[in-house]
Amino acid sequence: MVNYKKFFPITLLSALLIVGCSNSLQESENNKKEHQQTESRDIVEETKSVEVLPSFLNDKPKEMKNLYASAAKNRELLENIPCYCGCGKSSGHKNNYDCFVYKNHKDGAIVWDDHATKCGVCLEIAATSIQDYKAGKSIKEIRKKIDEAYKNGYAEPTPTPNL
């Protein structure tokens, strides 16, 4: 009998990579009015809490929306995981969390970043990290796994402090 739980992470990552890599940088005129752009051309949008996703995700697949929601709720984890897509230099990101969230306000409001919607590496690192964390792995174990997996053939990692 086939265990479909084993195939779920692969299917999720494949779908996110296809969508992330094929996403266009163009937006409708209506969306441009609701967003700000950072110097790196990423779009940022504020919502009242992590429970309210940004409108730039409206046309994205359910899996990507779920990953954005999970990333925002796993701040401590993803702030300790580097990203290897080159966003440390191009966008000033310090960790994988920055690919999803630009800023957290003390009142619970959150400023989202659309960077990960255009980057399969960001999505893959977050999905793997969150899945492993939910499976009981420590942040240190996950960090070691990500560093090992992306040390060759990828951009320089974000300047995430060592654990």
Backbone as JSON, one array per atom type, in Angstrom:
{
  "sequence": "MVNYKKFFPITLLSALLIVGCSNSLQESENNKKEHQQTESRDIVEETKSVEVLPSFLNDKPKEMKNLYASAAKNRELLENIPCYCGCGKSSGHKNNYDCFVYKNHKDGAIVWDDHATKCGVCLEIAATSIQDYKAGKSIKEIRKKIDEAYKNGYAEPTPTPNL",
  "N": [[0.84, -1.18, 0.0], [0.52, 2.26, -0.75], [2.03, 4.94, 0.92], [0.76, 7.93, 1.26], [1.42, 10.14, 2.76], [4.15, 10.39, 2.71], [4.63, 11.4, 0.2], [3.46, 13.9, 0.18], [5.08, 16.22, 1.07], [6.88, 16.4, -1.09], [5.18, 16.81, -3.27], [4.0, 19.26, -2.49], [6.27, 20.97, -2.39], [7.08, 20.79, -5.07], [4.9, 21.94, -6.42], [4.97, 24.53, -5.35], [7.49, 25.38, -6.2], [7.16, 25.41, -8.99], [5.14, 27.36, -9.29], [6.37, 29.52, -7.95], [8.64, 29.97, -9.52], [7.52, 30.59, -11.96], [6.11, 32.86, -11.64], [4.99, 36.07, -12.56], [6.45, 39.36, -12.61], [4.8, 41.46, -12.96], [2.0, 43.5, -11.97], [-1.47, 44.19, -11.44], [-3.03, 47.4, -11.99], [-4.71, 48.08, -9.87], [-3.7, 46.59, -7.69], [-1.18, 47.76, -7.42], [-1.68, 50.17, -6.18], [-2.24, 49.44, -3.6], [0.06, 48.51, -2.45], [3.48, 48.82, -1.31], [6.78, 49.31, -2.59], [9.94, 47.82, -2.02], [13.44, 48.71, -2.08], [14.61, 46.62, -3.46], [12.75, 45.84, -5.23], [10.81, 44.23, -4.2], [7.49, 43.66, -3.1], [5.7, 45.05, -0.44], [3.21, 44.65, 2.08], [0.94, 45.68, 4.53], [-0.97, 44.07, 7.06], [-3.53, 43.59, 9.57], [-2.92, 41.51, 11.31], [-1.2, 38.29, 11.75], [-3.06, 36.53, 10.99], [-4.39, 37.55, 8.84], [-3.91, 37.45, 5.56], [-1.83, 38.96, 2.99], [-3.0, 40.88, 0.15], [-1.53, 40.4, -2.16], [-1.28, 37.72, -2.34], [-3.66, 36.76, -3.23], [-4.14, 35.65, -5.83], [-2.6, 33.43, -5.78], [-1.62, 29.93, -5.37], [-3.28, 27.72, -3.04], [-1.46, 26.27, -1.47], [0.78, 27.95, -1.37], [-0.26, 30.14, 0.0], [-0.82, 28.88, 2.43], [1.78, 28.26, 3.21], [2.9, 30.82, 3.55], [1.32, 31.69, 5.72], [2.12, 29.81, 7.64], [4.86, 30.38, 7.77], [4.85, 32.96, 8.91], [3.91, 32.33, 11.42], [5.94, 30.88, 12.45], [8.15, 32.34, 13.33], [10.42, 32.42, 15.16], [11.79, 30.07, 14.47], [12.34, 30.4, 11.62], [13.82, 32.76, 11.64], [16.22, 31.87, 12.41], [17.18, 30.42, 10.35], [19.04, 30.43, 7.44], [18.71, 31.95, 4.16], [19.32, 30.92, 0.85], [19.13, 32.11, -1.66], [20.24, 34.41, -2.56], [19.19, 36.7, -1.62], [20.19, 38.01, 0.57], [22.1, 39.8, -0.28], [20.77, 41.07, -2.46], [18.31, 41.96, -1.41], [18.72, 42.62, 1.2], [18.04, 40.84, 3.17], [18.14, 39.01, 6.26], [17.64, 36.46, 7.03], [15.62, 33.48, 6.46], [13.01, 34.05, 7.24], [12.66, 36.74, 6.63], [12.1, 36.68, 3.92], [9.43, 36.33, 3.72], [8.19, 37.97, 5.61], [8.33, 41.38, 6.16], [8.26, 43.15, 8.32], [7.38, 43.17, 11.79], [4.91, 44.55, 13.84], [4.48, 45.97, 17.12], [1.81, 46.03, 17.93], [0.71, 43.8, 16.8], [0.2, 43.94, 14.12], [1.34, 43.16, 10.82], [3.85, 43.39, 8.34], [3.99, 42.19, 5.28], [6.13, 40.51, 2.9], [6.57, 40.09, -0.55], [8.61, 38.63, -1.65], [9.18, 35.82, -1.45], [7.18, 34.75, -3.05], [8.15, 34.74, -5.56], [10.29, 33.08, -5.61], [11.62, 29.98, -5.64], [13.63, 28.79, -4.05], [13.49, 30.1, -1.57], [10.89, 29.35, -0.77], [11.14, 26.55, -0.67], [13.11, 26.18, 1.34], [11.8, 27.24, 3.61], [9.49, 25.56, 3.72], [10.63, 23.0, 4.1], [12.0, 23.44, 6.52], [9.92, 24.11, 8.34], [8.35, 21.81, 8.19], [10.16, 19.88, 9.22], [10.5, 20.93, 11.78], [7.94, 20.67, 12.87], [7.94, 17.95, 12.94], [9.47, 17.45, 15.08], [12.21, 18.0, 15.11], [15.07, 19.83, 16.24], [15.81, 23.38, 16.18], [18.49, 23.81, 15.74], [19.29, 21.36, 14.54], [17.8, 21.49, 12.18], [18.85, 23.78, 11.01], [21.47, 22.92, 10.51], [20.92, 20.91, 8.62], [19.79, 22.43, 6.48], [21.92, 24.2, 5.88], [23.81, 22.33, 5.01], [22.5, 21.16, 2.8], [22.33, 23.3, 0.98], [24.85, 24.31, 0.57], [26.47, 24.08, -1.69], [26.33, 25.24, -5.02], [24.42, 27.2, -4.76], [23.46, 30.6, -3.97], [25.33, 32.89, -1.88], [24.7, 32.53, 1.61], [22.17, 34.23, 3.6], [23.09, 36.65, 6.13], [22.71, 35.17, 8.63], [22.96, 34.75, 12.07], [25.1, 32.28, 13.61], [24.04, 29.3, 15.34]],
  "CA": [[0.0, 0.0, 0.0], [1.3, 3.48, -0.88], [1.87, 5.89, 2.01], [0.67, 9.22, 0.61], [2.02, 11.16, 3.61], [5.54, 10.53, 2.28], [4.66, 12.15, -1.05], [2.9, 15.25, 0.35], [6.08, 17.29, 1.02], [7.45, 16.49, -2.44], [4.14, 17.43, -4.1], [3.9, 20.66, -2.07], [7.45, 21.7, -2.85], [7.05, 20.86, -6.53], [3.89, 22.94, -6.81], [5.45, 25.86, -4.98], [8.61, 25.74, -7.07], [6.62, 25.75, -10.31], [4.45, 28.65, -9.18], [7.34, 30.54, -7.58], [9.54, 30.25, -10.64], [6.82, 31.08, -13.14], [5.36, 34.07, -11.28], [5.35, 37.3, -13.26], [6.69, 40.5, -11.75], [3.82, 42.5, -13.23], [0.81, 43.52, -11.15], [-2.53, 45.04, -11.97], [-3.01, 48.77, -11.48], [-5.39, 48.11, -8.57], [-2.79, 46.1, -6.66], [-0.07, 48.69, -7.25], [-2.1, 51.22, -5.27], [-2.33, 48.89, -2.25], [1.36, 48.01, -2.03], [4.7, 49.61, -1.38], [7.88, 48.5, -3.09], [11.22, 48.04, -1.38], [14.48, 49.01, -3.05], [14.93, 45.43, -4.25], [11.58, 45.6, -6.07], [9.83, 43.38, -3.53], [6.28, 44.38, -2.68], [5.35, 44.84, 0.95], [1.83, 45.03, 2.38], [0.61, 45.52, 5.94], [-2.28, 43.61, 7.49], [-3.7, 43.82, 11.01], [-2.36, 40.39, 12.1], [-0.73, 37.16, 10.96], [-4.24, 35.8, 10.54], [-4.89, 38.19, 7.62], [-2.87, 37.38, 4.54], [-1.81, 40.12, 2.09], [-3.74, 40.71, -1.11], [-0.68, 39.9, -3.25], [-1.42, 36.26, -2.38], [-5.01, 36.41, -3.68], [-4.14, 34.82, -7.03], [-1.61, 32.36, -5.61], [-2.18, 28.65, -4.96], [-3.57, 27.49, -1.62], [-0.24, 25.81, -0.81], [1.63, 29.1, -1.11], [-0.92, 30.89, 1.07], [-0.6, 28.13, 3.67], [3.18, 28.39, 3.59], [3.05, 32.18, 4.08], [0.72, 31.71, 7.06], [3.0, 29.02, 8.51], [6.11, 31.12, 7.96], [4.61, 34.05, 9.86], [3.69, 31.75, 12.74], [7.17, 30.2, 12.86], [9.17, 33.39, 13.29], [11.65, 32.04, 15.86], [12.46, 29.07, 13.64], [12.86, 30.91, 10.34], [14.83, 33.79, 11.88], [17.48, 31.15, 12.64], [17.47, 29.64, 9.15], [19.45, 31.32, 6.34], [18.2, 31.73, 2.82], [20.42, 30.75, -0.1], [18.75, 32.54, -3.0], [20.95, 35.64, -2.9], [18.43, 37.84, -1.11], [20.97, 38.74, 1.56], [22.71, 40.91, -1.01], [19.83, 41.8, -3.32], [17.18, 42.54, -0.67], [19.11, 42.93, 2.57], [17.46, 39.89, 4.12], [19.07, 38.45, 7.23], [17.25, 35.08, 7.29], [14.51, 33.03, 5.62], [11.77, 34.73, 7.67], [12.59, 38.02, 5.91], [11.57, 36.44, 2.58], [7.98, 36.3, 3.87], [7.73, 39.07, 6.46], [9.21, 42.54, 6.15], [8.31, 43.77, 9.64], [6.32, 42.89, 12.75], [4.64, 45.68, 14.72], [4.16, 45.58, 18.5], [0.36, 45.87, 18.07], [0.3, 42.58, 16.13], [0.16, 44.13, 12.67], [2.49, 42.54, 10.15], [4.12, 43.86, 6.99], [4.37, 41.02, 4.49], [7.03, 40.72, 1.77], [6.22, 39.14, -1.61], [9.83, 38.05, -2.21], [9.09, 34.35, -1.57], [6.25, 34.35, -4.11], [8.92, 34.7, -6.81], [11.55, 32.37, -5.38], [11.49, 28.6, -5.21], [14.58, 28.46, -2.99], [12.9, 30.61, -0.31], [9.74, 28.5, -0.45], [11.62, 25.21, -0.33], [13.79, 26.23, 2.64], [10.77, 27.42, 4.64], [8.65, 24.36, 3.8], [11.43, 21.93, 4.71], [12.27, 23.8, 7.92], [8.68, 24.02, 9.12], [7.97, 20.39, 8.25], [11.07, 19.21, 10.15], [10.23, 21.45, 13.13], [6.71, 20.01, 13.3], [8.26, 16.54, 13.16], [10.22, 17.33, 16.34], [13.63, 18.33, 15.03], [15.45, 21.1, 16.88], [16.21, 24.44, 15.25], [19.91, 23.57, 15.42], [19.33, 20.24, 13.58], [17.25, 21.98, 10.92], [19.85, 24.72, 10.47], [22.56, 22.11, 9.98], [20.41, 20.26, 7.42], [19.65, 23.43, 5.43], [23.27, 24.64, 5.5], [24.44, 21.24, 4.26], [21.8, 20.98, 1.52], [22.47, 24.45, 0.09], [26.21, 24.87, 0.6], [27.06, 24.07, -3.03], [25.44, 25.5, -6.15], [23.45, 28.25, -4.44], [24.06, 31.9, -3.63], [25.82, 33.07, -0.51], [23.55, 32.6, 2.52], [21.92, 35.47, 4.34], [23.99, 36.74, 7.3], [22.01, 34.68, 9.8], [23.94, 34.33, 13.08], [25.2, 30.85, 13.91], [23.38, 28.87, 16.59]],
  "C": [[0.88, 1.25, 0.0], [0.99, 4.4, 0.29], [1.92, 7.29, 1.42], [1.28, 10.35, 1.44], [3.48, 11.41, 3.22], [5.64, 11.42, 1.05], [4.16, 13.58, -0.91], [3.97, 16.33, 0.31], [6.67, 17.47, -0.38], [6.46, 17.18, -3.37], [4.02, 18.91, -3.78], [5.07, 21.46, -2.6], [7.47, 21.84, -4.37], [6.07, 21.92, -7.01], [4.37, 24.34, -6.51], [6.61, 26.3, -5.87], [8.12, 26.15, -8.46], [5.97, 27.11, -10.29], [5.45, 29.76, -8.89], [8.23, 30.92, -8.74], [8.82, 30.84, -11.84], [6.05, 32.37, -12.87], [5.89, 35.28, -12.03], [5.57, 38.42, -12.28], [5.68, 41.61, -11.96], [2.63, 42.35, -12.3], [-0.23, 44.4, -11.78], [-2.43, 46.42, -11.36], [-3.67, 48.86, -10.11], [-4.45, 47.66, -7.47], [-1.64, 47.06, -6.42], [-0.42, 49.77, -6.24], [-2.09, 50.73, -3.82], [-0.97, 48.5, -1.67], [2.41, 49.11, -2.02], [5.75, 48.71, -2.0], [9.14, 48.84, -2.33], [12.24, 48.33, -2.48], [14.79, 47.83, -3.96], [13.79, 45.03, -5.17], [10.61, 44.61, -5.47], [8.66, 44.26, -3.12], [6.02, 44.04, -1.22], [3.93, 45.35, 1.19], [1.54, 44.73, 3.84], [-0.81, 45.0, 6.12], [-2.34, 43.71, 9.01], [-3.14, 42.71, 11.89], [-1.85, 39.3, 11.17], [-1.89, 36.33, 10.43], [-4.81, 36.36, 9.23], [-3.77, 38.24, 6.6], [-2.95, 38.6, 3.61], [-2.53, 39.83, 0.77], [-2.86, 40.23, -2.26], [-0.69, 38.38, -3.33], [-2.77, 35.81, -2.94], [-5.03, 35.47, -4.87], [-3.14, 33.66, -6.96], [-2.29, 31.07, -5.15], [-2.35, 28.55, -3.44], [-2.3, 27.09, -0.85], [0.69, 26.98, -0.46], [1.04, 29.96, 0.0], [-0.69, 30.21, 2.41], [0.84, 28.26, 4.14], [3.47, 29.79, 4.14], [2.5, 32.26, 5.51], [1.6, 30.95, 8.05], [4.31, 29.74, 8.78], [5.93, 32.22, 9.0], [4.44, 33.52, 11.28], [4.91, 31.01, 13.27], [8.36, 31.15, 12.81], [10.49, 32.95, 13.93], [12.46, 31.03, 15.05], [13.13, 29.71, 12.44], [13.84, 32.06, 10.49], [16.2, 33.17, 12.16], [17.91, 30.31, 11.45], [17.87, 30.61, 8.03], [18.72, 30.99, 5.05], [19.39, 31.73, 1.87], [20.08, 31.19, -1.51], [19.5, 33.79, -3.46], [20.27, 36.88, -2.35], [19.14, 38.59, 0.0], [21.6, 39.96, 0.93], [21.68, 41.73, -1.76], [18.73, 42.51, -2.55], [17.52, 42.93, 0.76], [18.5, 42.01, 3.61], [18.55, 39.32, 5.03], [18.8, 36.97, 7.51], [16.07, 34.72, 6.39], [13.18, 33.69, 6.0], [11.57, 36.03, 6.9], [12.04, 37.86, 4.49], [10.04, 36.5, 2.56], [7.44, 37.52, 4.61], [8.78, 40.17, 6.49], [9.37, 43.14, 7.54], [7.13, 43.32, 10.48], [6.15, 44.12, 13.65], [4.24, 45.16, 16.1], [2.67, 45.35, 18.7], [-0.18, 44.62, 17.37], [0.18, 42.71, 14.63], [1.44, 43.57, 12.06], [2.62, 43.13, 8.74], [4.72, 42.68, 6.24], [5.3, 41.43, 3.36], [6.7, 39.68, 0.7], [7.43, 38.41, -2.19], [9.68, 36.53, -2.44], [8.12, 33.9, -2.65], [6.96, 34.18, -5.44], [10.15, 33.82, -6.7], [11.34, 30.97, -4.82], [12.43, 28.21, -4.1], [14.02, 28.9, -1.63], [11.77, 29.7, 0.15], [10.19, 27.12, 0.03], [12.28, 25.18, 1.05], [12.77, 26.36, 3.77], [9.94, 26.15, 4.82], [9.39, 23.22, 4.48], [11.65, 22.2, 6.19], [11.04, 23.62, 8.79], [8.24, 22.57, 9.27], [8.85, 19.65, 9.27], [10.82, 19.65, 11.59], [8.97, 20.8, 13.7], [6.93, 18.53, 13.59], [9.13, 16.34, 14.4], [11.7, 17.63, 16.27], [13.88, 19.69, 15.68], [15.83, 22.12, 15.81], [17.66, 24.23, 14.82], [20.06, 22.43, 14.39], [18.86, 20.7, 12.2], [18.24, 22.9, 10.24], [21.0, 23.94, 9.83], [22.15, 21.44, 8.66], [20.33, 21.23, 6.25], [21.03, 23.9, 4.95], [23.97, 23.58, 4.65], [23.82, 21.1, 2.87], [22.07, 22.09, 0.52], [23.88, 25.02, 0.02], [26.87, 24.92, -0.78], [26.0, 24.35, -4.09], [24.39, 26.56, -5.91], [24.2, 29.53, -4.1], [24.58, 31.87, -2.19], [24.63, 33.18, 0.44], [23.38, 33.99, 3.14], [22.82, 35.48, 5.58], [23.29, 36.36, 8.61], [23.05, 34.23, 10.84], [23.93, 32.82, 13.31], [24.49, 30.54, 15.21], [24.4, 28.35, 17.55]]
}
